[in-house]
Amino acid sequence: MSQTAPKGPAAYFPSIEKKYGRPVAEWKDIIRASPLRKHMELVGWLKGEYAMGHGHANALVAHTLAEDAAGAAGAGA
């Protein structure tokens, strides 16, 4: 059985963990704890507060917000 490589934002996760020294789950907790809710506000905040590159910040925010939206949609069903 072959394993396919992650696609989309998750493809960045191994390099994010290596470069910034925190697991993705911790970054998601940080994003969720922020009072900010808009995608680009969160991206800018990660870039400014944690010196994260744009692509890495964008991938984390996109994945986190999509995950939260899917969870909210499932909770309302």
N, C-alpha and C positions, 0 to 999 in steps of 0.2 A: 504494500500500500504506500503510495507516494504522498508526501505532504506538499501542498502548494504554499507558496510564499504569501504572506499577508498582502492585501491590496489596500489602496486608499490610505487614509491617515495612519492606520496600524502599521504600515510598512516602515514608518519612521520610528516606531517604538524602540527597537533595539539600539539605534544610534542615540536616541534621546536619553535612554537610561545610562548608556556608556558615557556620553558627553557631560551630562548634568548630575550624575551620581545618585539619582533617586528613581525608584520604581515608578512606572506609569500610574499605578493605582494611587500613589502619593501625590503625583501631579494633578490627577483628577480630583482628589480631595481638596487640594489647594485651590483649584479653579472653582469648585463648588462652594468653598468657604468665602470666596470673594463676593463683595456686595454687587459687583458688576454682573450684567446679564447679557449684554450684546456681544456678538462674536468679535467684532474688531476692537471693541473696548478691552475685552479679555486678552486678545492677542497683543495689543499695545502694552497692557499691564504686565504680561509675562516678559515681554521684551525689555521693558524698563526696569521692573523689579528684580528679575532674575537673569538679565543679560542673555536671554534666549534668542536664538535666531528666528527669523520670521516663519520659515517653513516648519520648524519644530513647534513653535507656539501655535501656529495655525492648525497643524495636525492634532495637537492635544485638545484644543478648544473645539474643533469640528467633531472629533470623536466623542468628547464628553457631552457636548450639547445634543448630539444625535442620540446618544445612549439615554440621556435624561428625557428627551422627547419620546423615545420608544417606551420608556418605563411609564411615563405619564399617560401615553395612549393606552398601554396595557392595563393601567390602573383604572382607567375610565370605562373599560369594557365590561 
